[in-house]
Structures are given as C-alpha cells and as structure tokens.
C-alpha cells in the first residue's frame, strides 16, 4: 500500500476513528522514545535532552498558531464574530484548565527530586508521579489532534489551515515531539533500578491518554460545531501553557549551565518551530 492509498484510507474514516488512529500514532512514537532508553543500555546526554526538549517546545508553539489559533480566528470571522474573541476566550480557558490540573493532580517533573512533587499531597511512588506529569502534558496534545480532525469533518469553509493534510501534519509534529517525552519518563525510572520492561511500559503509558483525548476532542467538535473556534483555541492555550511552564524551564534548568549549553535548547526550539511550520504550511 503506497502513501497515497494510506492517506485515502485514513481520510475515508469517521473523524473520531481518524482521531483515534492519529492518537495511536503519537502514542507509538512515545513508546519509541521509551524503548530507546529502556533497551539501549545507555541514556541520552544532558545536551541531547536539552535539544529534544527545545525541539518539542518549538513544535508545540508552531502547532498552536498554524494548526489551531489561525483556523480559530478564521472560523470566527466566517461565523460573523470578532476573530479575536473566541480565540482569546478559548486560549485563556485552555491555559486555565492546565493550571487547575497542575494544581490538583499529583505529579513530579523529570529531573526533580521527590520533594518537589506538585499537586495534592500523596504517597505515590516517584515513578508514578513522573508518569502523571507527562500524562498531564499529553492531554492538550491529544485534544489538539482530535479537534483538528473534527474541524475537517465539520466542513466550515476554512482554508487549507484546517485541511485533512494539515491535521495529519499536526499529528506528525506532535508525534515527533513525543519521542523525548517517552525518554524523559523512562530514563529516571530505569536509572532508579526498575526493570527494562517496567521502564518501557511506564514511559509508553504516559501517552495512553492521547488517543482518548483525541477522540473526545473530535467528538465534541463534530457534535457541537459551534464549539470549533473555542475548541481550537482551547487546545492552543493548553499547549502553550505546557511549553512555558514545563518544557522550556526543563531545557534551560541548572545554575551551572554555560551560555553555550543553554543555546542548544534555544536553537532547537527555533528548529522545531521551523519544522512544524513547514509541515503545516506545506502539507496543509
């Protein structure tokens, strides 16, 4: 089956099934990252992790605009609403949702000691808290994928920014940046003495929420088409929250870092943005 036939097969599915397949793809790439640590017998260098976290940040920033905010603004204008209004409401709501989840869900970010766990106090093990942290990050990514496919199905007259190819490009971009997330979970679990299989499974399962969130996002948009501009912006706000709150600080963390070391993450962010922009604009 060549690439064109695979695209035709996917395009012919119900949008909820499209979202499920795309969410499964992003889950698979998270598993690839987890497997790279669990079964390779070595762990990536700090510079490599900085570069991957920076790349992930750039991808998510670009996806938030090109795949989500721009179509949200355009759709609002098609619906004779001020373009900025639904986009602003949805964007702020997405960030607020992640802030609330961040405040209540027990989780621990990679590279931090157990006493730095956030959310409600709990006696859960460090490995579980790490999985919760990445799971929290993956919710907006899954929603973004689902909303993108739902937007295509609604058929609102949007430009190529909301095309089927654009939704596929978004899924590819998010999948690529999921590889370092799988590594970020599996690496500390493996380093703490857990088995290769457990490290792989926990690293992979951190993205299990993405297919679920993708289906929820697609279902919401298809069921209530008027929610689309708000849903697009909501996913964008949630993703930008993750970038600013977690990914960039992790990539730049450490008081002993030199300017050259922090530049790796910065330049990788620029590269990630450019790659996602090309994927979205060219494929869209």
BELJO-V552681 format. One line per field, one symbol per residue. ss: DSSP state (@ for helix, = for strand, . for the rest). phi: phi as a letter, one per 20 degrees, with the letter a starting at -180 (. if undefined). A space follows every 50 residues. Layout:
ss = ???
phi = ???
This chain:
ss = ..@@@@@@@@@...@@@@@@@@@@@@@@@@@@@@@@@@.......@@@@@ @@@@@@@@@@@@@@@@@@@@@@@@@@@@....@@@@@@@@@@@@@@@@@@ @@@@..=......@@@.=.......@@@@@@@@@@@@@@@@@@@@@@@@@ @@@@.....@@@.@@@@@@@@@@@@@@@@@@@@@@@@@@@@....@@@@@ @@@@@..@@@@@@@@@@@@@@@@.@@@@@@@@@@@@@@@@@@@@@@@@@@ @@......@@@@@@@@@@@@@@@@@@@@@@@@@.
phi = .ffffffffffeeggffgfffffffffffffffffgefdenccffffffg fffffgffffffffefecfgfffffgffemdggfffffffffffffgfff fffdffacegndfgfegdnfgbdffgffffffffggffgfffgfffffff ffffmenffffdffffffffffffffffgfffffeffffffeoffgffff ffffffdfffgffffffffffffcgffgfffgfgffffffgffffcffgf fdfofefefffffgffffffffffffffgfffff
